[in-house]
Amino acid sequence: MAILGFLTHTLPEHCEAVEAAISGMPEMTTYGVHHGCYVVAVAEAPRHALEATLAKVHRLEGVLTTYVTSMTVEDEMLPPDA
């Protein structure tokens, strides 16, 4: 699994609903709201699915954009017997 850390910038009035929607997605974990309009989140998904995973977040009402803060794909690069 790849691990992607990101911030979701929202309209302030939608922030709580966006955090709830993201935390309800099976591959996502949220870590609260920063400055009233940024949802702090981590996605765990296969590397090839990360773009689609972020696209789901972008489609939520009130989302302005997402900012990727970190990404690791090291687990997917290990040999199968490691």
Helices and strands as residue ranges (DSSP letters): E 2-10, G 12-14, H 15-23, E 28-34, E 38-45, G 47-49, H 50-58, E 63-72, H 74-77
